[in-house]
Amino acid sequence: MAHLLRQLGFERVRILKGGLGSWANAGFPLEPKPTEAGAPV
């Protein structure tokens, strides 16, 4: 995915070694997934 984003012109893209799970397990911050308007949270 990061390679595709770079090809599309995004410059500040990094590959997460170990994926998003490793990022979360290391205690780094995550933003909640946005919900659709009116959807229960």
C-alpha positions, 0 to 999 in steps of 0.5 A, spaced: 500 500 500 505 504 501 508 503 494 502 505 491 501 511 495 508 514 493 506 512 486 500 517 487 504 522 489 504 522 497 511 523 499 510 522 507 508 515 507 512 509 511 512 502 511 510 499 518 515 493 519 510 488 522 504 492 520 499 496 524 498 491 530 506 491 531 505 499 532 499 498 536 502 493 541 508 498 541 504 503 545 504 508 539 497 512 538 492 510 533 486 514 531 479 511 531 476 509 525 471 514 523 463 512 523 458 514 518 453 520 520 448 517 524 451 510 525 451 507 532 458 508 536 
